[in-house]
Every structure is written in C-alpha cells, then in structure tokens.
Amino acid sequence: MSKRVSASDAKNNFGGLLDDVASLGRVDVVKHGRLVAVVLSPQALESALAAGTATEHNGVWGRNHMIPPENARRARMLSRPSSFDEE
C-alpha cells in the first residue's frame, strides 16, 4: 500500500512523511500532478531489490522523467558557480 502527497506537503511536514514511509513502506510525492519522487522504507527497498522489481536505473528514467538523475543537480542550478566541478 502506498500514499500520494504533494511536494509542498512533503516539505512542510517532513516528519509526517517519514512516519508514513515507516508505516506504509512507500510514499509517492507529486508536483503539479506529476510523480517526482518515491520514498521507500529500507524494508520496502530491500524486498523490491530481492524480488528483482527494482534496480538502480531499471531502464525507466528516459521514459518517465524529463531529466536523468545524473543531470538533475545541474538542472536545478540557475547559474553555475565558478567553483563548479564537473562529475
């Protein structure tokens, strides 16, 4: 069982988000109606990895997300600081 919360609610009530994750195992975070994050408990993650239903990239980033995870940090920056290190 999972729960959906808005990104604003997740930010403003982070402690409650963690409580929900601990009790439910999974919470989906949506922003403007689009899924932007999935928060899993350690037990839910371990069982998904053991069952083979989740891998690090699982081949879905290109289909479901606008920005690949390795570029997400750079995309959030308005301008690069002069000390920015390329990865």
TIBA-511243 format. One record per residue (C-alpha): x, z, y; residue number from 1; residue in one letter. Coordinates in pm, whole numbers, plus 50000, padded with zeros to 5 digits. Layout:
REM TIBA-511243
> east, up, north, seq, type
> X, Z, Y, NUM, a $
...
//
This chain:
REM TIBA-511243
> east, up, north, seq, type
> 50000, 50000, 50000, 1, m $
> 50127, 49923, 50348, 2, s $
> 50020, 49972, 50705, 3, k $
> 50043, 49744, 51010, 4, r $
> 50135, 49886, 51350, 5, v $
> 50211, 49723, 51683, 6, s $
> 50567, 49720, 51809, 7, a $
> 50460, 49933, 52106, 8, s $
> 50304, 50195, 51879, 9, d $
> 50613, 50194, 51658, 10, a $
> 50837, 50250, 51962, 11, k $
> 50620, 50515, 52124, 12, n $
> 50555, 50707, 51801, 13, n $
> 50874, 50658, 51601, 14, f $
> 50839, 50993, 51425, 15, g $
> 50490, 50896, 51309, 16, g $
> 50626, 50560, 51191, 17, l $
> 50885, 50739, 50978, 18, l $
> 50617, 50970, 50837, 19, d $
> 50404, 50667, 50744, 20, d $
> 50702, 50495, 50579, 21, v $
> 50781, 50809, 50381, 22, a $
> 50425, 50843, 50256, 23, s $
> 50328, 50476, 50212, 24, l $
> 50663, 50316, 50131, 25, g $
> 50617, 50024, 50372, 26, r $
> 50504, 49968, 50731, 27, v $
> 50473, 49621, 50888, 28, d $
> 50547, 49601, 51261, 29, v $
> 50370, 49324, 51453, 30, v $
> 50426, 49197, 51806, 31, k $
> 50176, 48962, 51967, 32, h $
> 50011, 48917, 51628, 33, g $
> 50334, 48808, 51456, 34, r $
> 50518, 49010, 51192, 35, l $
> 50853, 49109, 51344, 36, v $
> 50976, 49386, 51113, 37, a $
> 50914, 49554, 50782, 38, v $
> 51023, 49916, 50748, 39, v $
> 51076, 50029, 50389, 40, l $
> 51144, 50367, 50240, 41, s $
> 51463, 50389, 50031, 42, p $
> 51250, 50415, 49716, 43, q $
> 51048, 50103, 49804, 44, a $
> 51366, 49910, 49878, 45, l $
> 51531, 50017, 49553, 46, e $
> 51225, 49923, 49347, 47, s $
> 51197, 49583, 49520, 48, a $
> 51566, 49513, 49459, 49, l $
> 51542, 49627, 49097, 50, a $
> 51235, 49409, 49038, 51, a $
> 51413, 49111, 49190, 52, g $
> 51141, 49060, 49452, 53, t $
> 51378, 49122, 49743, 54, a $
> 51727, 49002, 49815, 55, t $
> 51936, 49021, 50127, 56, e $
> 51806, 48692, 50269, 57, h $
> 51559, 48586, 49997, 58, n $
> 51550, 48235, 50147, 59, g $
> 51266, 48317, 50387, 60, v $
> 51439, 48362, 50720, 61, w $
> 51423, 47996, 50811, 62, g $
> 51053, 47966, 50733, 63, r $
> 50911, 48289, 50871, 64, n $
> 51136, 48383, 51161, 65, h $
> 51230, 48196, 51473, 66, m $
> 51583, 48339, 51489, 67, i $
> 51810, 48402, 51189, 68, p $
> 51914, 48769, 51165, 69, p $
> 52281, 48689, 51228, 70, e $
> 52188, 48541, 51569, 71, n $
> 51920, 48792, 51671, 72, a $
> 52152, 49023, 51867, 73, r $
> 52293, 48738, 52074, 74, r $
> 51942, 48604, 52139, 75, a $
> 51831, 48937, 52289, 76, r $
> 52111, 48935, 52547, 77, m $
> 52019, 48794, 52887, 78, l $
> 52383, 48715, 52959, 79, s $
> 52694, 48772, 52755, 80, r $
> 52920, 49050, 52877, 81, p $
> 53277, 48942, 52946, 82, s $
> 53397, 49159, 52655, 83, s $
> 53160, 48998, 52402, 84, f $
> 53328, 48942, 52066, 85, d $
> 53216, 48652, 51851, 86, e $
> 53145, 48753, 51493, 87, e $
//
